[in-house]
Amino acid sequence: MLKDVERQWRQMTAAHTTVHCSVLQHLITDKMLITGSFLRNISYESKAMVASRRALPSAL
């Protein structure tokens, strides 16, 4: 009886760990995609700011 319960519990925890790992992987890849696009936006904005700063003195 006890051995059976232990075996079931081991199977459940093993399955749970696998699910947990795949969920974590999804979260990590989502985070990386979000961070990647965020960093790209920042670099675009900083380039635009540099360009506008260069244009300002010549306009004045």
Jmol script that loads the backbone (N, CA, C; Angstrom):
load data "model"
ATOM      1  N   MET A   1       0.840  -1.200   0.000  1.00  0.00           N
ATOM      2  CA  MET A   1       0.000   0.000   0.000  1.00  0.00           C
ATOM      3  C   MET A   1       0.876   1.253   0.000  1.00  0.00           C
ATOM      4  N   LEU A   2       1.801   1.325   0.929  1.00  0.00           N
ATOM      5  CA  LEU A   2       2.656   2.501   1.049  1.00  0.00           C
ATOM      6  C   LEU A   2       3.565   2.639  -0.169  1.00  0.00           C
ATOM      7  N   LYS A   3       4.097   1.502  -0.641  1.00  0.00           N
ATOM      8  CA  LYS A   3       4.971   1.521  -1.822  1.00  0.00           C
ATOM      9  C   LYS A   3       4.211   2.057  -3.031  1.00  0.00           C
ATOM     10  N   ASP A   4       2.955   1.641  -3.159  1.00  0.00           N
ATOM     11  CA  ASP A   4       2.126   2.071  -4.285  1.00  0.00           C
ATOM     12  C   ASP A   4       1.926   3.583  -4.252  1.00  0.00           C
ATOM     13  N   VAL A   5       1.625   4.099  -3.082  1.00  0.00           N
ATOM     14  CA  VAL A   5       1.419   5.538  -2.913  1.00  0.00           C
ATOM     15  C   VAL A   5       2.700   6.291  -3.248  1.00  0.00           C
ATOM     16  N   GLU A   6       3.809   5.761  -2.770  1.00  0.00           N
ATOM     17  CA  GLU A   6       5.100   6.400  -3.021  1.00  0.00           C
ATOM     18  C   GLU A   6       5.408   6.431  -4.515  1.00  0.00           C
ATOM     19  N   ARG A   7       5.116   5.328  -5.198  1.00  0.00           N
ATOM     20  CA  ARG A   7       5.371   5.252  -6.636  1.00  0.00           C
ATOM     21  C   ARG A   7       4.502   6.273  -7.386  1.00  0.00           C
ATOM     22  N   GLN A   8       3.234   6.344  -6.998  1.00  0.00           N
ATOM     23  CA  GLN A   8       2.328   7.310  -7.632  1.00  0.00           C
ATOM     24  C   GLN A   8       2.825   8.736  -7.403  1.00  0.00           C
ATOM     25  N   TRP A   9       3.245   9.006  -6.177  1.00  0.00           N
ATOM     26  CA  TRP A   9       3.718  10.346  -5.833  1.00  0.00           C
ATOM     27  C   TRP A   9       4.949  10.705  -6.657  1.00  0.00           C
ATOM     28  N   ARG A  10       5.859   9.728  -6.824  1.00  0.00           N
ATOM     29  CA  ARG A  10       7.068   9.962  -7.629  1.00  0.00           C
ATOM     30  C   ARG A  10       6.705  10.273  -9.073  1.00  0.00           C
ATOM     31  N   GLN A  11       5.745   9.529  -9.614  1.00  0.00           N
ATOM     32  CA  GLN A  11       5.321   9.766 -10.997  1.00  0.00           C
ATOM     33  C   GLN A  11       4.716  11.161 -11.129  1.00  0.00           C
ATOM     34  N   MET A  12       3.900  11.524 -10.164  1.00  0.00           N
ATOM     35  CA  MET A  12       3.261  12.838 -10.197  1.00  0.00           C
ATOM     36  C   MET A  12       4.290  13.958 -10.125  1.00  0.00           C
ATOM     37  N   THR A  13       5.242  13.831  -9.206  1.00  0.00           N
ATOM     38  CA  THR A  13       6.248  14.886  -9.067  1.00  0.00           C
ATOM     39  C   THR A  13       7.129  14.958 -10.307  1.00  0.00           C
ATOM     40  N   ALA A  14       7.424  13.806 -10.910  1.00  0.00           N
ATOM     41  CA  ALA A  14       8.235  13.796 -12.129  1.00  0.00           C
ATOM     42  C   ALA A  14       7.495  14.524 -13.248  1.00  0.00           C
ATOM     43  N   ALA A  15       6.205  14.225 -13.407  1.00  0.00           N
ATOM     44  CA  ALA A  15       5.403  14.883 -14.437  1.00  0.00           C
ATOM     45  C   ALA A  15       5.305  16.377 -14.153  1.00  0.00           C
ATOM     46  N   HIS A  16       5.104  16.717 -12.896  1.00  0.00           N
ATOM     47  CA  HIS A  16       4.974  18.117 -12.505  1.00  0.00           C
ATOM     48  C   HIS A  16       6.256  18.887 -12.806  1.00  0.00           C
ATOM     49  N   THR A  17       7.391  18.265 -12.527  1.00  0.00           N
ATOM     50  CA  THR A  17       8.679  18.917 -12.777  1.00  0.00           C
ATOM     51  C   THR A  17       8.857  19.191 -14.265  1.00  0.00           C
ATOM     52  N   THR A  18       8.467  18.219 -15.099  1.00  0.00           N
ATOM     53  CA  THR A  18       8.599  18.401 -16.546  1.00  0.00           C
ATOM     54  C   THR A  18       7.733  19.557 -17.011  1.00  0.00           C
ATOM     55  N   VAL A  19       6.490  19.593 -16.545  1.00  0.00           N
ATOM     56  CA  VAL A  19       5.575  20.678 -16.903  1.00  0.00           C
ATOM     57  C   VAL A  19       6.156  22.000 -16.440  1.00  0.00           C
ATOM     58  N   HIS A  20       6.646  22.027 -15.213  1.00  0.00           N
ATOM     59  CA  HIS A  20       7.204  23.248 -14.633  1.00  0.00           C
ATOM     60  C   HIS A  20       8.369  23.754 -15.478  1.00  0.00           C
ATOM     61  N   CYS A  21       9.236  22.844 -15.919  1.00  0.00           N
ATOM     62  CA  CYS A  21      10.393  23.231 -16.729  1.00  0.00           C
ATOM     63  C   CYS A  21       9.959  23.835 -18.050  1.00  0.00           C
ATOM     64  N   SER A  22       8.966  23.227 -18.707  1.00  0.00           N
ATOM     65  CA  SER A  22       8.534  23.754 -20.004  1.00  0.00           C
ATOM     66  C   SER A  22       7.860  25.110 -19.824  1.00  0.00           C
ATOM     67  N   VAL A  23       7.101  25.266 -18.740  1.00  0.00           N
ATOM     68  CA  VAL A  23       6.469  26.557 -18.461  1.00  0.00           C
ATOM     69  C   VAL A  23       7.540  27.612 -18.220  1.00  0.00           C
ATOM     70  N   LEU A  24       8.549  27.259 -17.434  1.00  0.00           N
ATOM     71  CA  LEU A  24       9.656  28.180 -17.170  1.00  0.00           C
ATOM     72  C   LEU A  24      10.357  28.571 -18.460  1.00  0.00           C
ATOM     73  N   GLN A  25      10.555  27.585 -19.333  1.00  0.00           N
ATOM     74  CA  GLN A  25      11.222  27.851 -20.602  1.00  0.00           C
ATOM     75  C   GLN A  25      10.413  28.848 -21.423  1.00  0.00           C
ATOM     76  N   HIS A  26       9.090  28.649 -21.446  1.00  0.00           N
ATOM     77  CA  HIS A  26       8.220  29.575 -22.176  1.00  0.00           C
ATOM     78  C   HIS A  26       8.332  30.977 -21.600  1.00  0.00           C
ATOM     79  N   LEU A  27       8.291  31.068 -20.276  1.00  0.00           N
ATOM     80  CA  LEU A  27       8.388  32.372 -19.622  1.00  0.00           C
ATOM     81  C   LEU A  27       9.706  33.042 -19.955  1.00  0.00           C
ATOM     82  N   ILE A  28      10.783  32.263 -19.928  1.00  0.00           N
ATOM     83  CA  ILE A  28      12.108  32.823 -20.204  1.00  0.00           C
ATOM     84  C   ILE A  28      12.190  33.318 -21.642  1.00  0.00           C
ATOM     85  N   THR A  29      11.686  32.523 -22.605  1.00  0.00           N
ATOM     86  CA  THR A  29      11.755  32.955 -24.003  1.00  0.00           C
ATOM     87  C   THR A  29      10.882  34.178 -24.218  1.00  0.00           C
ATOM     88  N   ASP A  30       9.698  34.222 -23.569  1.00  0.00           N
ATOM     89  CA  ASP A  30       8.847  35.413 -23.666  1.00  0.00           C
ATOM     90  C   ASP A  30       9.587  36.625 -23.137  1.00  0.00           C
ATOM     91  N   LYS A  31      10.210  36.469 -21.974  1.00  0.00           N
ATOM     92  CA  LYS A  31      10.961  37.571 -21.365  1.00  0.00           C
ATOM     93  C   LYS A  31      12.063  38.050 -22.307  1.00  0.00           C
ATOM     94  N   MET A  32      12.760  37.094 -22.933  1.00  0.00           N
ATOM     95  CA  MET A  32      13.852  37.458 -23.829  1.00  0.00           C
ATOM     96  C   MET A  32      13.330  38.215 -25.041  1.00  0.00           C
ATOM     97  N   LEU A  33      12.188  37.767 -25.580  1.00  0.00           N
ATOM     98  CA  LEU A  33      11.601  38.451 -26.736  1.00  0.00           C
ATOM     99  C   LEU A  33      11.184  39.860 -26.356  1.00  0.00           C
ATOM    100  N   ILE A  34      10.514  39.986 -25.190  1.00  0.00           N
ATOM    101  CA  ILE A  34      10.067  41.304 -24.729  1.00  0.00           C
ATOM    102  C   ILE A  34      11.268  42.211 -24.494  1.00  0.00           C
ATOM    103  N   THR A  35      12.281  41.685 -23.808  1.00  0.00           N
ATOM    104  CA  THR A  35      13.479  42.473 -23.522  1.00  0.00           C
ATOM    105  C   THR A  35      14.183  42.868 -24.810  1.00  0.00           C
ATOM    106  N   GLY A  36      14.241  41.941 -25.765  1.00  0.00           N
ATOM    107  CA  GLY A  36      14.891  42.222 -27.037  1.00  0.00           C
ATOM    108  C   GLY A  36      14.225  43.369 -27.775  1.00  0.00           C
ATOM    109  N   SER A  37      12.895  43.335 -27.855  1.00  0.00           N
ATOM    110  CA  SER A  37      12.191  44.403 -28.566  1.00  0.00           C
ATOM    111  C   SER A  37      12.309  45.711 -27.798  1.00  0.00           C
ATOM    112  N   PHE A  38      12.302  45.622 -26.466  1.00  0.00           N
ATOM    113  CA  PHE A  38      12.446  46.809 -25.625  1.00  0.00           C
ATOM    114  C   PHE A  38      13.799  47.475 -25.879  1.00  0.00           C
ATOM    115  N   LEU A  39      14.857  46.672 -25.904  1.00  0.00           N
ATOM    116  CA  LEU A  39      16.203  47.207 -26.145  1.00  0.00           C
ATOM    117  C   LEU A  39      16.321  47.790 -27.546  1.00  0.00           C
ATOM    118  N   ARG A  40      15.678  47.139 -28.522  1.00  0.00           N
ATOM    119  CA  ARG A  40      15.693  47.667 -29.888  1.00  0.00           C
ATOM    120  C   ARG A  40      15.022  49.031 -29.924  1.00  0.00           C
ATOM    121  N   ASN A  41      13.882  49.158 -29.244  1.00  0.00           N
ATOM    122  CA  ASN A  41      13.177  50.442 -29.204  1.00  0.00           C
ATOM    123  C   ASN A  41      14.045  51.520 -28.578  1.00  0.00           C
ATOM    124  N   ILE A  42      14.737  51.171 -27.500  1.00  0.00           N
ATOM    125  CA  ILE A  42      15.609  52.141 -26.829  1.00  0.00           C
ATOM    126  C   ILE A  42      16.713  52.593 -27.778  1.00  0.00           C
ATOM    127  N   SER A  43      17.316  51.654 -28.505  1.00  0.00           N
ATOM    128  CA  SER A  43      18.406  52.037 -29.409  1.00  0.00           C
ATOM    129  C   SER A  43      17.877  52.915 -30.540  1.00  0.00           C
ATOM    130  N   TYR A  44      16.669  52.621 -31.027  1.00  0.00           N
ATOM    131  CA  TYR A  44      16.076  53.477 -32.060  1.00  0.00           C
ATOM    132  C   TYR A  44      15.853  54.880 -31.522  1.00  0.00           C
ATOM    133  N   GLU A  45      15.304  54.954 -30.300  1.00  0.00           N
ATOM    134  CA  GLU A  45      15.018  56.261 -29.702  1.00  0.00           C
ATOM    135  C   GLU A  45      16.298  57.056 -29.479  1.00  0.00           C
ATOM    136  N   SER A  46      17.337  56.399 -28.997  1.00  0.00           N
ATOM    137  CA  SER A  46      18.582  57.127 -28.733  1.00  0.00           C
ATOM    138  C   SER A  46      19.201  57.610 -30.043  1.00  0.00           C
ATOM    139  N   LYS A  47      19.093  56.809 -31.109  1.00  0.00           N
ATOM    140  CA  LYS A  47      19.608  57.241 -32.412  1.00  0.00           C
ATOM    141  C   LYS A  47      18.830  58.456 -32.905  1.00  0.00           C
ATOM    142  N   ALA A  48      17.515  58.435 -32.711  1.00  0.00           N
ATOM    143  CA  ALA A  48      16.683  59.560 -33.141  1.00  0.00           C
ATOM    144  C   ALA A  48      17.036  60.809 -32.344  1.00  0.00           C
ATOM    145  N   MET A  49      17.287  60.642 -31.043  1.00  0.00           N
ATOM    146  CA  MET A  49      17.649  61.787 -30.203  1.00  0.00           C
ATOM    147  C   MET A  49      18.982  62.376 -30.642  1.00  0.00           C
ATOM    148  N   VAL A  50      19.946  61.522 -30.935  1.00  0.00           N
ATOM    149  CA  VAL A  50      21.255  61.988 -31.391  1.00  0.00           C
ATOM    150  C   VAL A  50      21.094  62.743 -32.705  1.00  0.00           C
ATOM    151  N   ALA A  51      20.281  62.203 -33.599  1.00  0.00           N
ATOM    152  CA  ALA A  51      20.062  62.848 -34.897  1.00  0.00           C
ATOM    153  C   ALA A  51      19.400  64.208 -34.715  1.00  0.00           C
ATOM    154  N   SER A  52      18.421  64.305 -33.811  1.00  0.00           N
ATOM    155  CA  SER A  52      17.731  65.580 -33.612  1.00  0.00           C
ATOM    156  C   SER A  52      18.649  66.589 -32.926  1.00  0.00           C
ATOM    157  N   ARG A  53      19.531  66.109 -32.046  1.00  0.00           N
ATOM    158  CA  ARG A  53      20.483  67.020 -31.391  1.00  0.00           C
ATOM    159  C   ARG A  53      21.461  67.586 -32.412  1.00  0.00           C
ATOM    160  N   ARG A  54      21.839  66.760 -33.375  1.00  0.00           N
ATOM    161  CA  ARG A  54      22.762  67.227 -34.418  1.00  0.00           C
ATOM    162  C   ARG A  54      22.066  68.239 -35.322  1.00  0.00           C
ATOM    163  N   ALA A  55      20.777  68.038 -35.533  1.00  0.00           N
ATOM    164  CA  ALA A  55      20.030  68.916 -36.435  1.00  0.00           C
ATOM    165  C   ALA A  55      19.729  70.257 -35.776  1.00  0.00           C
ATOM    166  N   LEU A  56      19.594  70.260 -34.451  1.00  0.00           N
ATOM    167  CA  LEU A  56      19.216  71.495 -33.747  1.00  0.00           C
ATOM    168  C   LEU A  56      20.222  72.630 -33.912  1.00  0.00           C
ATOM    169  N   PRO A  57      21.504  72.446 -33.643  1.00  0.00           N
ATOM    170  CA  PRO A  57      22.447  73.569 -33.752  1.00  0.00           C
ATOM    171  C   PRO A  57      22.469  74.190 -35.148  1.00  0.00           C
ATOM    172  N   SER A  58      22.384  73.355 -36.171  1.00  0.00           N
ATOM    173  CA  SER A  58      22.415  73.896 -37.534  1.00  0.00           C
ATOM    174  C   SER A  58      21.141  74.686 -37.829  1.00  0.00           C
ATOM    175  N   ALA A  59      20.028  74.299 -37.196  1.00  0.00           N
ATOM    176  CA  ALA A  59      18.773  75.028 -37.405  1.00  0.00           C
ATOM    177  C   ALA A  59      18.827  76.376 -36.688  1.00  0.00           C
ATOM    178  N   LEU A  60      19.512  76.414 -35.553  1.00  0.00           N
ATOM    179  CA  LEU A  60      19.627  77.671 -34.805  1.00  0.00           C
ATOM    180  C   LEU A  60      20.696  78.527 -35.454  1.00  0.00           C
TER     181      LEU A  60
END
end "model"
wireframe off; spacefill off
backbone 0.3
color backbone group
